[in-house]
Amino acid sequence: MSTTGANADPLAALGSLPGVAESVESVRKAVDRVYGHRVMRRRSNAITSEAALRGARGSAALSGADWALEEVRRRTDFSGDDDARVVGAALRLTAEAGQLLSVWRQSPLRVLARLHLVAAATNGDEVGRPRLAGEPVDEPLIELPLPGADEVHGRLEGLSELIITGSSAPALVTAAIVHGELLALRPFASRNGLVARTAERIVLVGSGLDPKSVCPAEVGHAELGRAAYLAALEGYVSGTPDGMAAWIAHCGRAVELGVRESTAVCEALQRGAA
């Protein structure tokens, strides 16, 4: 995403793309509905906890570790094979996200570095910083061309500047752009998808759209499927108005499906079945 030009608020300009306003309004109405549920007024902490678990499961699934929810809930050791480590990383990131909300608007690059450190859970020199020229990236499920290190650093700085400066753009637009930019850049040596989806969650929560973190977009991204996710990402990477709008709409639909998931949890709690 280009962050230069005459427009002082490029994120806000994306809100005028065809179909984006409709996606923003649809998401807002969906979020309002789940927040208005009677169970949310009494047991919002339970909904938040369940949304975190389901969101982590969804994010891990998109990174290739598609475990059943009950397996994620049951397991305590995530140090086994690579799938287990992916699920463990997703769970750690979900837990860490809530601790970083206050830092995000002042220092998004610091937050991203911390997220990668938590996700990688190793002591390698490449952990917790953007990759250097010539360093490989372990992100096999995303086969788009990999930007060079100089481009990565420049675009990360531009993204950081946009976040710190602030924007009048709707939360959905900002979250989608943060998510898409991190996937496009793959700035870290590993776990970029997990980090990108966690950053999307941080924006949605920190913006006030989903302050209790009960609308797990990761659930929706997983439900829409990896093929649709990657196709929408290609639209983002194209940089065309239609491609950008399609990516934002895809992210909006993911949030709505996350809302549907939490609404089902509310209904189950109301029936005393969960």
PyMOL commands that set and color helices and strands:
alter all, ss='L'
color gray80, all
select helices_A, chain A and resi 10-14+20-35+38-62+69-74+82-97+101-104+108-120+149-165+171-185+192-206+217-224+226-238+241-271
alter helices_A, ss='H'
color red, helices_A
deselect
rebuild
show_as cartoon
